[in-house]
Amino acid sequence: MLIDMQPMALRAGISVERYWNMNLNEILAQSKANQQRKYDELKERAIMDHKLSELMAYAVNEPNKMPDVEKMYGIDPEAADPEPKKTEEIPDWKKDQIEFMKQAEAIRATRNSKK
């Protein structure tokens, strides 16, 4: 049985020397782990290829709307930047706009509840 499984184990990424020093449970566990690792690498590559194709579509069709690479690939710029950034104060007009939007939503909700 172990002789018959050797080609499958080799394809799964287990070396010959290691294969003969393992029991059946270890062989199966290592094979599953290697297959899962390969699947994860393939999935990661597919995601990166898709993100790259999206960036290329932006570059060709709408270069002015192209997102930052950090945003596109989910890279946290603050994790790489050790200096804490200063928090910018929200301008008064923006605060007023937010307040007006809250009031408009409250009015809209009241009107909808009366119907």
N, C-alpha and C positions, 0 to 999 in steps of 0.2 A: 504494500500500500504506500509506504513512504517513497519507494522508487518511482511509482506512478505519479506521485504528487510533485516530484522534484522539478519538472519543467514548468509547472504552474507557479511554483514558488519562485523560481528564477525570473519568470515574467513579472511577478509581483514585486521584484526588487530585493529578494533575499539572496545573499551570496551562498555559494555551495558549501563553504566551510561552516558558515553559521547554520545553514539548514540542517546539517547532520548533527549539530550539537543542541538542537531544539526538540522539544516534544510536540505532539500534535496541537495542543492548545496554543502554545507559543507560535507555531507556524501560522495557524489561522488568525490569531490576533495581529501578528506582524503583517500578514498579507492584507487584512482589512484596513489596518492603519496606513499602509503604503498606498492602497487604492484610494482611501479618503483624502490623503495628502495630495495625490495626483489630481483628484476631482476638485479639491479646493484651489489648487494652482490653476487649473483650466478655467474654473469659474472666475477667479480673479483676473485672469488674462482676458476673458470675454468681457468683463465689466470695463476694464481699461480700454480695450479696443472700441467698445461702444462709446465711452466718454470721448475718446480721440476722434471718432467719427462725428460726434456732435460738435466738437470744437472745430473740426474741418468744415462742417456745414455752416457754422457761424462765420468762419474766416472767408468762405467763398461768397455766401449770400448776404450776410449782415455783419460785416466786421465791426461796425460801431456798437453793436449790441452783444459782442462777444464777452462772456463772463470771465472773471479772473481764473487763473489755473488753480489757485488755492480753493476757490469756491467750487469749481467744477470737480476737483478730485477729493474734496472733503478734507483738505489740509488745514489745520488750525494754525493761523499765523501767530497767535499769541503764545502758543506752545514753543515755537522756535525763537520768539522775541523775549529775552529775559527782562527787558525794561518794561515796567508797567506803564501803560498809556494813560495820559491824562483824560479824565472824563470831560467831555465837552458839555457845556450848559445848553439846554434847549432854549432856542430863541422864543421871545414872547409870542410872536405870530404863530409859531407852531403849537404852543400851549393853548392859544385861543382856538386854533383850528381843531385840536383834539376835543376841547370843551364843546364847541359847536357840533361836532360829530356825535358826541354823547347825547346832547340835547335833541338833535334830529332823530337819533335812534329811539329815544324815549318817546317822542311825539309819534313816530311811526308805529311803535308798539302799542301806544294808546289808541291810535286810530284803528289798528287791526283788531284790537280786543273789542271795540264797539261794534264791529260788523258781525 
